[in-house]
Structures are given as structure tokens and as C-alpha cells.
């Protein structure tokens, strides 16, 4: 069996690698560099940049840590070199894995010319790949607001922001979501005057209100300013730089305006419409098996919308590869295939701000909307030895448990290492564990994970008392 995967990002390479492990001949078509947006323009470079930004903040707080010395400054060339080094290392690891699993990587623009054929254009030439199944994993591109002239010098997307062209004196960030807040953290640490403009009433729209309020206050302490329930209507260039005019009538002067309002599926121009694929707006429409309406064509990751996260795409890619193999083998054996899907209720969402934000499962409000009665408990990092030793006592762990059973249904964390400790809650939700189970498990001391344990102990007590 041959599976052709179009797109070499996290979803695409995960699908190709899994297909190869299952014994299929896997072909991975990528027009640029392996790793997609995540490795080359998104998750990975931003985390490398944020690590350096955190070091700058630590140097400013040296006295509080018992140290003396001048605060660090940014060497853009060195920072860019380090960031590219991280990306190159990871890309090399992907290429080595492809060779080890005998995945054929084909460079060029992939386009479906039929339900079982993919045309690859490269260097003026064209090759046609025959496939038994195709997995579309073409990712996403930054959303460009129609009222913003992205041709203006100084108007950036997130792709520009990771290129480290400059540390602007003043930067206006459109969008207070994950992308906007992470860049706000980085550029504020590097010395920029940062203003975030968010259309809704809170940052991180859709997240728990206590989480949003806490992280906003933390960023304000770093000097970031916020304009909530407002929007950038236009951006024009004047003598002193850029001028962003807001819906409220206010004007903001800036050297850079960064549009960080999200991403949209990259599904245009790759032959999907021509082969009869159905869409849900810009996203490819799939069922729970990641199969499109055209038999043998699967789609995953940002191309299908939903949770546009690299780790979601990886999970979908592996599931789609297994389903493609099961579909093919069942068709030839005349049997019913056993398909897999992905559980989205236990997938963590992480924001690498200072402090971190991480959530998994339902908030109490979301559970109530679904008719689930819950208890909620909070433990703060101010009482955690590791957090105090790190000099990062801000934040809390909040757990949501079902009344009666005590099953953990949600967890929201703001604080040090939140993006690491959230996975304990994710496993508990997936495996149907109670807050008492987590609370009874011995957690090493001193660790920030103890705060999750304490929150679960408190929640378990509330479950027992019926509160």
C-alpha cells in the first residue's frame, strides 16, 4: 500500500512516519522545509525567543535573586543564530527519522489531480505520484485582516515577528489570543513599549475568566498595556512611523503593528475542489475518521480547522494513517475496518507567557452548560516551595470535578511550569480518574506539581462533603 501525504508539518510527518511503521510505503510531499509552520515560523522559534526573553527578565530581577550586575540586552544576530540552530537541529532529526523509516520525502508543490493522484511541481518540472490513499496536511497561513494594508512597511504577521528583524521601540499587537500574548511577553522583555488591542472583553478569549484576568495582570506588571473591547480599524504611515486608528476613535503611534488574529486553513489551489472535496468554509470537511467525502482521501491538522495546535495535528496524523491502512486492508479483504478517532476533551492548550498558562478539559461554566454539576477548588503557587524558590509565585491551579463521582473534568493553571504539569490532569481526564486519585498520589517535594495535588485534595474533600 502507498500513502501520499501532502504537507510536511507536524500532522504530515506524523502521518507519514506512522504509515511507514504500519508497513505502508509512505511518501511525504513538502514544498519548503520539513516541520511546517510549527518548527519554522511558529511554536519552536517563538519558544526559543521566549527563553531568551525570560533570561532578560531574570537579569532585571537579579537583585531579588541575591545577584548583582547590569541587566542583559538583546543581541539580535546572536539570538537569531541560536533560534535557527534549534530549528536546524530539530529539522535534522526529522530528516533522520524519515530516512530510518524509509519515508520518501519529495520536494515540491503538491496538488491533487484525482482521488488517487498527486502532481508535484518543482523547478519547472512535474511528477505524478500514484497513491492508494492520500492524506491532506497542508496546514494554515496567518489571517490577514482586510482593513489592514499588509504591504505597509512595519505591518507584520507572526511570520515576520519570529524573523527577528528588529526590536521596535513601540509595537501594537492586534489580538490578545495565544499568539498575541506570547509576542507581547517577548517584545516587552526586549524593551519595546507594547500595546495589545483585543476585540473581546478579555484576553485569551474562550478561556476561564480568572485565568484571563490573572495573565493580563501579570503582563501589565511587565509593562504591557491593553485596549480591550476595541479594534484596529486602519493603519497608516506618517512621518513618525505608523498610526493605528481604533474603533473607539483613539489613535496609537507605533513603529510596528503586528497582526496576531489567528490563522486560516491553507487549502486553496491544491486541487481539492476539482476532485470534489467538500468544505466547511475554508476548512476541509471530514468525519471522525478524518476521511473526506471522497473515499481514500483523508485530511488532518489545521487544514480541517478545529483546534489549530501542533500536538493535535500530530495525533490526527497518526490516527489518519492508521485509518487509511485499515480502510485499504478492509476493502481488499472484504471486511469492516476498525477506525480510530481523537479525543479532544483531554488535549491540553498551552500559552508560554510569563507566567505560563495551561488548560485541559472543561471550565466549570462549560460543564454547567452541558448539565454537569461540579465542584471547583483552587490552590495558589504562593504557598509552593519550588515556585517561591524560582521567584515565580504568581498564579494558581484550578480543578473542576464532577459532583458525586469526583471525576476530574477540567483543570486550569496559571503559573511556573504550567505547560509541563498540565499533562497529569490530561491523563487523569482521559483515563477517568478522580481528583482523590491525584490527591492521594505522592508528589515529590519541592515541585510545582504539588499545587495540583493540593487543589485535587481540596476538591476531593468538597466531593465527600457534598459541597
C-alpha positions as CSV (number, residue, x, y, z in Angstrom):
1,X,0.0,0.0,0.0
2,X,1.2,3.5,-0.8
3,X,0.1,6.6,1.2
4,X,1.0,10.0,-0.1
5,X,0.9,12.8,2.5
6,X,0.7,16.4,1.2
7,X,2.4,18.7,3.7
8,X,5.4,18.1,5.9
9,X,4.3,19.8,9.2
10,X,3.7,18.1,12.5
11,X,0.5,16.4,11.2
12,X,2.0,15.4,7.9
13,X,5.3,14.0,9.1
14,X,3.5,12.2,12.0
15,X,1.1,10.6,9.4
16,X,3.9,9.6,7.1
17,X,6.0,8.1,9.9
18,X,3.0,6.2,11.3
19,X,2.1,4.8,7.9
20,X,5.7,3.6,7.4
21,X,5.7,1.9,10.9
22,X,2.5,0.1,9.8
23,X,4.3,-1.3,6.7
24,X,2.9,1.1,4.1
25,X,5.1,2.8,1.5
26,X,4.9,6.4,2.7
27,X,5.6,9.4,0.5
28,X,5.8,12.9,2.1
29,X,5.4,15.9,-0.2
30,X,6.7,19.2,1.2
31,X,7.2,22.5,-0.8
32,X,9.6,24.1,1.7
33,X,11.2,22.8,4.9
34,X,10.1,19.8,7.0
35,X,8.4,20.8,10.2
36,X,5.9,23.2,8.7
37,X,4.7,26.3,10.5
38,X,5.4,24.9,13.9
39,X,9.1,24.2,13.5
40,X,10.0,27.0,11.1
41,X,7.7,30.0,11.9
42,X,5.6,29.2,14.9
43,X,5.9,27.0,18.1
44,X,9.6,26.3,18.0
45,X,11.2,29.7,17.1
46,X,8.8,31.5,19.5
47,X,9.8,29.3,22.4
48,X,13.5,29.8,21.7
49,X,12.8,33.6,21.6
50,X,10.8,33.4,24.8
51,X,13.6,31.6,26.6
52,X,15.9,34.5,25.8
53,X,13.3,36.9,26.8
54,X,12.9,35.2,30.2
55,X,16.7,35.4,30.7
56,X,16.4,39.2,30.2
57,X,13.7,39.4,32.8
58,X,15.7,37.3,35.2
59,X,18.6,39.7,34.8
60,X,16.4,42.7,35.6
61,X,15.3,40.9,38.8
62,X,18.8,39.9,39.7
63,X,18.7,41.8,43.0
64,X,15.6,39.9,44.1
65,X,17.6,36.7,43.5
66,X,20.6,37.8,45.5
67,X,22.7,38.7,42.5
68,X,24.3,41.9,41.3
69,X,25.0,43.0,37.7
70,X,23.7,45.0,34.8
71,X,20.5,43.8,33.1
72,X,21.1,41.8,29.9
73,X,20.5,43.4,26.5
74,X,19.5,41.7,23.2
75,X,22.0,40.8,20.5
76,X,19.6,40.2,17.6
77,X,22.2,38.4,15.4
78,X,23.1,36.0,18.2
79,X,19.5,35.4,19.1
80,X,18.6,34.7,15.5
81,X,21.5,32.4,15.3
82,X,20.5,30.4,18.4
83,X,16.9,30.2,17.2
84,X,17.9,28.9,13.8
85,X,20.2,26.4,15.4
86,X,17.4,25.0,17.4
87,X,15.2,24.8,14.3
88,X,18.1,23.2,12.2
89,X,18.7,20.6,14.9
90,X,15.0,19.5,15.0
91,X,14.7,19.5,11.3
92,X,17.8,17.3,11.0
93,X,16.2,14.9,13.5
94,X,13.0,14.8,11.3
95,X,15.0,14.1,8.2
96,X,17.0,11.3,10.0
97,X,13.7,9.7,11.2
98,X,12.4,9.8,7.6
99,X,15.5,8.0,6.4
100,X,15.3,5.5,9.1
101,X,11.7,4.7,8.4
102,X,12.3,4.8,4.7
103,X,9.8,7.6,4.1
104,X,10.3,9.1,0.7
105,X,10.4,12.9,1.0
106,X,9.5,14.6,-2.3
107,X,10.2,18.4,-2.5
108,X,7.7,20.5,-4.4
109,X,4.2,21.8,-4.6
110,X,1.7,19.0,-4.2
111,X,-1.7,19.2,-6.0
112,X,-4.4,16.6,-6.2
113,X,-5.3,15.8,-9.8
114,X,-7.5,12.9,-8.9
115,X,-8.7,10.8,-6.0
116,X,-5.5,8.7,-6.2
117,X,-3.0,11.0,-7.9
118,X,-0.9,13.9,-6.6
119,X,1.0,16.1,-9.0
120,X,4.3,17.6,-7.6
121,X,5.7,20.7,-9.3
122,X,9.3,21.6,-8.6
123,X,11.8,23.6,-10.5
124,X,9.7,23.8,-13.6
125,X,9.1,20.1,-13.7
126,X,6.1,18.0,-12.9
127,X,5.9,14.4,-11.5
128,X,2.8,12.4,-10.8
129,X,2.5,10.2,-7.7
130,X,0.0,7.4,-7.7
131,X,-1.5,6.6,-4.3
132,X,-3.8,4.1,-2.6
133,X,-4.7,6.8,-0.1
134,X,-3.9,10.5,0.3
135,X,-3.7,12.5,3.5
136,X,-4.0,16.3,3.1
137,X,-1.9,18.0,5.8
138,X,-1.3,21.4,4.2
139,X,-1.6,23.4,7.5
140,X,-2.6,27.1,7.8
141,X,-1.5,30.6,7.0
142,X,-1.8,33.8,9.1
143,X,-5.2,35.5,8.8
144,X,-4.8,38.9,7.1
145,X,-7.4,41.4,8.1
146,X,-9.0,43.0,5.0
147,X,-8.9,46.5,6.6
148,X,-5.1,46.4,7.2
149,X,-2.6,47.1,4.5
150,X,-0.1,44.4,4.9
151,X,2.0,45.9,2.2
152,X,3.0,48.8,4.5
153,X,6.5,48.6,5.9
154,X,6.2,47.8,9.6
155,X,2.9,45.8,9.4
156,X,3.9,42.3,10.4
157,X,2.3,38.9,10.7
158,X,3.5,36.3,13.2
159,X,5.9,35.0,10.5
160,X,7.6,38.4,10.4
161,X,7.8,38.6,14.2
162,X,9.9,35.4,14.5
163,X,12.3,36.6,11.9
164,X,13.9,39.0,14.5
165,X,14.3,41.9,12.0
166,X,14.2,44.5,14.8
167,X,13.2,45.3,18.3
168,X,10.8,48.1,17.7
169,X,10.6,51.0,20.2
170,X,6.7,50.8,20.0
171,X,4.7,47.9,18.9
172,X,0.9,47.5,18.6
173,X,-0.3,43.9,18.7
174,X,-3.7,43.2,17.1
175,X,-5.2,40.3,19.0
176,X,-5.0,39.2,22.6
177,X,-5.0,35.5,22.0
178,X,-2.2,33.0,22.4
179,X,0.0,34.4,19.6
180,X,-0.5,38.0,20.6
181,X,0.3,37.4,24.3
182,X,3.4,35.4,23.6
183,X,4.8,38.1,21.4
184,X,3.8,40.7,23.9
185,X,5.8,38.9,26.5
186,X,8.9,38.6,24.3
187,X,9.0,42.2,22.9
188,X,8.2,43.7,26.3
189,X,11.1,41.8,27.8
190,X,13.3,43.1,25.0
191,X,12.4,46.7,25.7
192,X,9.5,47.5,23.4
193,X,6.5,49.5,24.5
194,X,3.8,47.0,23.8
195,X,0.0,47.7,23.4
196,X,-2.4,44.8,22.8
197,X,-5.7,45.5,21.2
198,X,-8.3,42.8,21.7
199,X,-11.9,42.8,20.3
200,X,-13.5,40.9,23.1
201,X,-13.9,41.7,26.8
202,X,-10.9,39.6,27.9
203,X,-7.5,38.3,26.7
204,X,-7.4,34.7,25.7
205,X,-11.0,34.7,24.5
206,X,-12.8,31.5,25.4
207,X,-10.6,30.6,28.4
208,X,-11.6,30.8,32.0
209,X,-12.1,34.4,33.2
210,X,-9.9,34.0,36.3
211,X,-7.1,32.7,34.1
212,X,-7.5,35.6,31.6
213,X,-7.6,38.2,34.4
214,X,-4.5,36.8,36.1
215,X,-2.4,36.6,33.0
216,X,-3.4,40.1,32.0
217,X,-2.3,41.5,35.3
218,X,1.0,39.6,35.1
219,X,1.7,41.1,31.6
220,X,0.7,44.6,32.8
221,X,3.3,44.2,35.5
222,X,5.8,43.7,32.7
223,X,4.7,46.9,31.1
224,X,2.2,45.7,28.5
225,X,-0.8,47.9,28.0
226,X,-4.2,46.5,26.9
227,X,-7.1,48.0,25.0
228,X,-10.0,45.6,25.4
229,X,-13.3,45.6,23.6
230,X,-11.7,47.7,20.9
231,X,-10.3,47.0,17.4
232,X,-7.8,48.4,14.9
233,X,-9.8,49.9,12.1
234,X,-6.9,51.2,10.0
235,X,-3.1,51.6,9.9
236,X,-1.5,54.4,8.0
237,X,2.1,55.6,7.7
238,X,3.0,59.1,8.9
239,X,6.2,61.0,9.4
240,X,6.8,59.4,12.8
241,X,6.0,55.9,11.9
242,X,2.7,54.0,11.8
243,X,-0.6,55.3,13.2
244,X,-3.2,52.7,14.2
245,X,-6.8,54.1,14.5
246,X,-9.1,52.2,16.8
247,X,-12.8,51.7,16.6
248,X,-13.1,53.7,19.8
249,X,-11.6,56.7,18.0
250,X,-8.3,56.5,19.8
251,X,-5.0,56.5,17.9
252,X,-1.9,54.6,18.7
253,X,1.5,55.5,17.3
254,X,3.8,52.6,16.6
255,X,6.9,51.5,14.7
256,X,5.4,48.1,14.1
257,X,1.8,46.8,14.0
258,X,1.7,43.1,14.5
259,X,-1.4,41.3,13.3
260,X,-1.9,38.3,15.6
261,X,-5.5,37.5,15.0
262,X,-5.1,33.8,14.2
263,X,-4.7,31.5,11.2
264,X,-6.8,30.0,8.5
265,X,-6.6,26.7,6.7
266,X,-4.2,26.6,3.7
267,X,-6.4,24.7,1.4
268,X,-6.7,26.8,-1.7
269,X,-5.0,25.9,-5.0
270,X,-4.1,22.3,-4.3
271,X,-6.9,20.7,-6.4
272,X,-9.3,19.8,-3.6
273,X,-12.3,21.5,-5.2
274,X,-11.5,19.8,-8.5
275,X,-11.7,16.3,-7.1
276,X,-14.9,17.1,-5.3
277,X,-13.8,17.6,-1.7
278,X,-16.4,19.3,0.5
279,X,-15.5,22.2,2.7
280,X,-16.8,23.8,5.9
281,X,-15.9,27.4,5.0
282,X,-12.1,27.3,4.3
283,X,-11.6,24.0,6.2
284,X,-11.7,20.6,4.6
285,X,-14.8,18.7,5.9
286,X,-14.0,15.4,7.5
287,X,-15.8,12.8,9.6
288,X,-14.5,11.4,12.9
289,X,-12.2,9.1,11.0
290,X,-10.6,12.1,9.2
291,X,-12.0,10.9,5.9
292,X,-13.4,13.4,3.4
293,X,-16.4,12.8,1.3
294,X,-14.1,11.3,-1.4
295,X,-13.1,7.7,-0.5
296,X,-9.4,7.3,0.2
297,X,-8.7,11.0,0.8
298,X,-8.1,11.9,4.4
299,X,-7.4,15.4,5.9
300,X,-5.9,16.5,9.2
301,X,-4.4,19.3,11.3
302,X,-5.0,23.0,10.6
303,X,-6.4,22.1,7.1
304,X,-9.6,20.8,8.9
305,X,-9.9,23.7,11.3
306,X,-10.8,23.0,14.9
307,X,-8.0,23.1,17.5
308,X,-5.1,24.5,15.5
309,X,-2.4,23.1,17.6
310,X,0.7,21.1,16.6
311,X,0.1,18.3,19.0
312,X,-3.5,18.0,17.8
313,X,-2.2,17.7,14.3
314,X,0.2,15.0,15.3
315,X,-2.5,13.0,17.0
316,X,-4.8,13.4,14.0
317,X,-2.0,12.4,11.6
318,X,-1.2,9.2,13.4
319,X,-5.0,8.3,13.6
320,X,-5.5,9.2,9.9
321,X,-2.6,7.0,8.9
322,X,-4.0,4.0,10.9
323,X,-7.4,4.6,9.4
324,X,-6.1,4.8,5.9
325,X,-4.3,1.5,6.3
326,X,-7.4,-0.1,8.0
327,X,-9.6,1.3,5.2
328,X,-7.4,-0.1,2.4
329,X,-6.9,-3.5,4.1
330,X,-10.6,-4.0,4.8
331,X,-11.5,-3.0,1.3
332,X,-9.2,-5.7,-0.1
333,X,-10.3,-8.3,2.5
334,X,-14.0,-7.6,2.2
335,X,-14.2,-6.9,6.0
336,X,-15.3,-4.0,8.1
337,X,-12.4,-1.7,9.2
338,X,-11.8,-0.8,12.8
339,X,-11.3,3.0,12.7
340,X,-9.8,5.3,15.3
341,X,-10.5,8.9,16.3
342,X,-9.0,11.5,18.6
343,X,-10.4,12.6,22.0
344,X,-10.4,16.3,22.1
345,X,-11.7,16.7,25.6
346,X,-8.3,15.8,27.2
347,X,-6.0,17.8,24.9
348,X,-4.0,20.5,26.7
349,X,-3.9,24.1,25.4
350,X,-0.7,26.0,26.4
351,X,0.4,29.6,26.4
352,X,4.1,30.2,27.0
353,X,3.7,33.6,28.6
354,X,5.4,34.7,31.9
355,X,3.8,33.0,33.8
356,X,2.7,30.0,31.7
357,X,-1.0,29.3,31.1
358,X,-2.2,25.7,30.5
359,X,-5.7,24.3,30.4
360,X,-7.3,21.0,29.7
361,X,-10.9,19.8,29.8
362,X,-13.9,21.9,30.8
363,X,-14.3,25.0,32.8
364,X,-17.0,25.0,35.5
365,X,-19.2,27.2,33.3
366,X,-18.8,24.9,30.3
367,X,-19.6,21.8,32.4
368,X,-22.7,23.6,33.7
369,X,-23.8,24.4,30.2
370,X,-23.7,20.7,29.5
371,X,-25.7,19.8,32.6
372,X,-22.8,18.6,34.6
373,X,-22.8,19.6,38.3
374,X,-19.3,20.2,39.6
375,X,-17.2,21.3,42.5
376,X,-14.2,23.6,42.0
377,X,-11.1,24.0,44.1
378,X,-8.1,26.3,43.8
379,X,-4.5,26.1,45.2
380,X,-2.2,29.0,44.8
381,X,1.5,29.0,44.0
382,X,2.2,31.5,46.8
383,X,2.4,28.5,49.1
384,X,4.5,26.3,46.9
385,X,8.2,26.0,47.9
386,X,9.5,25.5,44.4
387,X,7.6,28.4,43.0
388,X,8.9,30.7,45.8
389,X,12.5,29.4,45.2
390,X,12.1,30.2,41.5
391,X,10.9,33.7,42.3
392,X,7.7,33.0,40.4
393,X,4.9,32.7,43.0
394,X,2.2,34.1,40.8
395,X,-0.8,32.1,39.8
396,X,-2.9,29.1,40.8
397,X,-4.1,25.6,39.9
398,X,-7.9,25.3,39.5
399,X,-9.5,21.9,39.2
400,X,-13.1,21.1,38.3
401,X,-14.6,17.8,39.4
402,X,-18.0,16.1,38.9
403,X,-20.2,16.1,41.9
404,X,-20.8,12.7,43.3
405,X,-18.2,10.7,41.3
406,X,-15.3,13.2,41.8
407,X,-14.1,12.6,38.3
408,X,-11.7,15.3,37.1
409,X,-13.4,17.1,34.2
410,X,-11.2,20.2,33.8
411,X,-8.0,21.9,35.0
412,X,-6.8,25.5,34.5
413,X,-3.3,26.6,35.5
414,X,-1.5,29.9,35.6
415,X,2.0,29.7,37.0
416,X,5.5,28.4,36.7
417,X,5.9,25.3,34.5
418,X,2.2,25.1,33.9
419,X,2.7,23.8,30.4
420,X,4.6,20.8,31.9
421,X,2.4,19.9,34.9
422,X,-0.9,20.1,32.9
423,X,-0.3,16.6,31.4
424,X,-1.0,14.9,34.8
425,X,-4.5,16.4,34.5
426,X,-4.8,15.4,30.9
427,X,-4.0,11.8,31.6
428,X,-6.5,11.8,34.5
429,X,-9.3,13.1,32.3
430,X,-8.5,10.6,29.6
431,X,-8.4,7.7,32.0
432,X,-11.4,8.7,34.0
433,X,-9.6,9.3,37.3
434,X,-11.0,11.1,40.3
435,X,-9.4,14.1,42.0
436,X,-9.0,11.9,45.0
437,X,-6.7,9.6,42.9
438,X,-4.5,12.5,42.1
439,X,-4.6,13.9,45.6
440,X,-3.6,10.5,47.1
441,X,-0.6,10.1,44.8
442,X,2.6,11.2,46.5
443,X,4.2,14.1,44.6
444,X,7.8,14.9,45.0
445,X,8.8,17.9,47.2
446,X,9.6,20.6,46.3
447,X,7.9,20.6,43.0
448,X,5.2,22.9,41.4
449,X,3.2,19.7,40.8
450,X,2.3,19.7,44.5
451,X,0.0,22.6,43.8
452,X,-2.1,20.4,41.5
453,X,-2.1,17.7,44.2
454,X,-3.3,20.2,46.8
455,X,-6.1,21.5,44.6
456,X,-7.2,17.9,44.0
457,X,-7.2,17.2,47.7
458,X,-9.4,20.2,48.3
459,X,-11.7,19.2,45.5
460,X,-12.0,15.7,46.8
461,X,-12.9,17.0,50.3
462,X,-15.7,19.1,48.7
463,X,-16.9,16.0,46.8
464,X,-17.1,14.0,50.0
465,X,-18.9,16.7,51.9
466,X,-21.4,17.3,49.0
467,X,-20.5,21.0,48.8
